[in-house]
Amino acid sequence: EDPGEEPRAEGLDVLGRAGYLTFTPWLGLFLILGATGWVAVLRRLPEPRRGDAITNPDVAPQRVSESPVLTPFFETSVSGLYIIGELAGVPLVNRAMKSGFDVIDFIANRLGREAGAERSKDFSPEDEVLDVLIVGSGPAGLGASTRAQSLGLTCVVCEKSTAAATIRDYPRAKIIQAAPVDIPDYGSFFQEEDESKDALVRRWEDIIARTGVAMREREEVVDIQSHAEGGFVVEIESGKAYRAHNVVLAIGTRGTPRRLGVDGEVPDRVFYNLIDAEEYRELDILVVGGGNAAVEAALDLSQPELLNRVTLAHRGPVLKGITPLNSSHIDTAAAEGQLELVPNATMDGIQPSTVLLGTPNGSLEIPNGVIFAMIGAELPMRFLKKVGVKMAKKGGF
């Protein structure tokens, strides 16, 4: 309606006017329906689950709010230190392997190496300055190490557990790939959708054996320091150290398993993941933790045919945050005497043939030969900051 014209008489179809806008019942109905629709949509959205990270006292929060700042060639803010794979935002197995190929090609070019070069047959990782040290033997780490091997770079892979454990723990959804990968000195690799984890582990071990990668299992890197003469000093938990011109981190985002922090916590006694329950028979076993990983490990280890005596100890009064299926299975196993549950427990000590648990009723000493500590992990962000890597908030600048 032209404001210059004489206003028409308002009838039942006009509720009011504001400048050029005329309010009618139809407009009101449109606004009401629109608002109702938005309310319905918002109510269907999942509510923020703020308590998730702290609900279970036995499990470390695994949310990653920061990511390392990287160049297009995966180099961090520390010159010569690189990050590839899942931690670099490349999770799928074929893409993670390719990130390993790409970073080694960049390093070789920087070092002035050409494809087809051969390294010395007397190569000893512990006695010389390596061209590159790779941390982690997952898809990205294996891709980088096989590429380095093919280019004649002196290289060693440090793996905190074992190569088999690494690929067995790799999330199933991230293993399936859409295209084959050509692995240097091995050939084409393709993960079939229905291939079991055990079959994949065997192929992983075959790749390592056939390519001759220098794998150092159960060597956890705890620090990386610059060396006065250039490159880095890479320190291992055992006290051992390597020197390298370049370091490639392929450590994923799952972090380093949390330790129990008590005397007697040694590798031959305490384990942080369960690879194959069949390896443990007729033993006194303690599983520590209150999450799904701990419950599933306790259930696997307490299978009647294994003849183990299994105790599951956790800090909370009840097992919270586990799946309904796991809850049902653990309750049934406890009721049938297949295993024992010790709630509100703390780990007070590890003796040669027993462990000491703190409970509300006092100290409890139980026979023990093996401990599985399933109490979460320290995310790698703290380690990255420790070695000087610049971080950025996810979604920020």
Number of C-alpha atoms within 10 A of each C-alpha: 11 8 8 6 7 8 9 7 6 10 9 7 11 14 13 12 11 7 8 8 9 13 13 16 13 11 13 12 11 12 12 11 12 11 11 11 11 10 11 10 9 10 9 8 8 7 8 7 7 8 8 12 13 11 14 22 18 21 21 19 16 15 11 14 11 13 19 23 17 19 11 7 16 22 22 21 16 13 11 18 22 25 31 30 28 22 20 21 15 18 22 20 27 26 21 27 27 23 26 29 23 18 24 26 20 15 23 20 12 9 13 8 15 13 14 10 12 13 14 10 6 6 12 14 19 12 9 12 19 22 21 27 27 27 26 29 30 28 29 33 29 27 29 32 35 26 27 28 23 18 20 19 24 22 26 24 25 23 24 22 19 18 22 20 18 19 21 21 14 17 11 12 11 14 20 17 16 14 12 14 18 15 20 19 14 14 10 10 15 15 19 13 12 7 10 12 16 14 11 17 17 12 15 21 13 13 20 18 13 10 17 13 19 18 21 19 16 16 21 18 21 15 15 21 14 16 13 8 7 12 21 23 20 20 18 18 13 11 9 11 14 19 25 24 20 23 26 27 24 29 25 24 21 18 16 17 17 16 16 17 10 11 10 14 16 10 11 9 14 19 19 21 16 20 15 13 15 11 9 15 16 12 16 19 24 25 26 27 28 27 23 18 20 27 24 17 22 29 21 16 29 25 18 12 10 16 15 18 21 27 23 24 25 26 21 18 11 13 22 15 14 17 13 9 8 17 16 11 15 22 13 13 17 15 12 10 13 20 23 19 21 19 18 16 24 20 19 17 17 21 15 10 11 17 20 18 19 17 17 10 8 9 14 17 15 15 16 21 17 20 22 20 23 28 25 24 18 18 20 17 18 11 17 19 12 14 15 14 23 15 17 14 12 11 8 6 6
